[in-house]
Structures are given as structure tokens and as C-alpha cells.
């Protein structure tokens, strides 16, 4: 039985990390060090959540926001 307790904020972070990782995978993001890539994507997820802490997702399209955020991060890291 899973006894871990997670908050709404935890689940929001998990979703952001999963979405960013999916987008990064689609774009072929790989630095050569998978552990560092995972750590970077987790940092990006935390940054995304911090930026959007007060965002009303009924007014802002989440998918467009996370895709734009990830695309910007990937452009920065791929150059």
C-alpha cells in the first residue's frame, strides 16, 4: 500500500515535470548525461511552477504555456 501523501502543489509540479520531459523527448533533447538531464528538467518544472504560482488556468491555456516555456528552455540549452 502506498502511504505517501502528496499535496496539490506536488501534483502540479509532477505534471509540469512530466509535460516538460515529454516535450524535451519529442525534441530529441539529450546532453549525453541522462542524470543531469533529469535534474535539469526537474529544475525547469520548479521554475515553471514558481512563475505560474498565481496563474488562473481557467484564463490561461496551460498546454500553450508549458509548451512555450519548454521550447524556450530547449532553445537556450541546445545552443
C-alpha positions in Angstrom: 0.0 0.0 0.0 1.3 3.4 -0.9 1.4 5.6 2.2 3.0 8.7 0.6 0.9 11.8 0.9 1.1 14.4 -1.8 -0.2 18.0 -1.9 -2.0 19.7 -4.8 1.3 21.6 -5.3 3.2 18.3 -5.5 0.9 17.0 -8.2 1.1 20.3 -10.2 4.9 20.0 -10.1 4.8 16.4 -11.1 2.5 17.3 -14.1 4.8 20.1 -15.2 7.9 17.9 -15.0 6.2 15.2 -17.0 5.0 17.6 -19.6 8.4 19.3 -19.9 10.1 15.9 -20.1 7.7 14.7 -22.8 8.3 17.9 -24.9 12.1 17.5 -24.4 12.0 13.9 -25.6 9.9 14.9 -28.6 12.6 17.5 -29.5 15.4 15.0 -29.0 16.9 16.7 -26.0 19.9 14.7 -24.7 23.1 16.2 -23.3 24.9 12.9 -23.0 24.3 12.7 -19.3 20.8 11.4 -18.5 21.1 12.1 -14.8 21.9 15.7 -15.4 19.1 16.0 -18.0 16.6 14.7 -15.4 17.9 17.1 -12.8 17.6 20.0 -15.3 14.1 19.1 -16.2 13.1 18.9 -12.5 14.7 22.4 -12.1 12.7 23.6 -15.1 9.5 22.2 -13.6 10.1 24.0 -10.4 10.8 27.2 -12.3 7.6 26.9 -14.3 5.6 26.3 -11.2 7.2 29.3 -9.5 6.5 31.6 -12.5 2.9 30.4 -12.6 2.2 30.2 -8.9 -0.7 32.6 -9.2 -1.8 31.8 -12.8 -5.5 31.2 -13.3 -5.5 28.2 -15.6 -9.2 28.9 -16.4 -8.0 32.1 -18.1 -4.6 30.9 -19.5 -4.0 27.8 -21.7 -1.8 25.5 -19.6 -0.7 23.5 -22.6 0.4 26.5 -24.6 2.2 27.9 -21.6 4.2 24.8 -20.8 5.0 24.2 -24.4 6.3 27.8 -24.8 8.3 27.5 -21.6 9.9 24.2 -22.6 10.6 25.5 -26.1 12.4 28.5 -24.7 14.4 26.3 -22.3 15.3 23.9 -25.0 16.4 26.7 -27.3 18.7 28.0 -24.6 20.2 24.6 -23.8 20.5 23.4 -27.4 22.7 26.3 -28.5 
